[in-house]
């Protein structure tokens, strides 16, 4: 699975699951989503984070204990990683594309 973790401005953690049709049939996608929700539910987060899980096909065949370990490791790595540098505001970014007459 691929995990994206971002701080949200709220007071509770939130989960998003993105299981696309590339993953397989509706039955397989729904099973992957159930597994992802259960992983999120069992890991009690005290910090308000948005967690997005993109399941992979291998997730369906893996034992739940392995999934839980992988999820916890990835969550700890993502949560304790250095924050991304802030972006510049969208205002003036240099040349505006129009020529100035002098």
Buried (B, 14 or more C-beta within 10 A) or exposed (E): BEBEBEEEEEEEBBBEBEBEEEBBEEEBBEBBBEBBEBBBEEBEBEEEBBBBBBBBEEBBEBEEEEBBEBBEEBBEEBBEEEEEEEEEEEEEEEEEEEEEEE
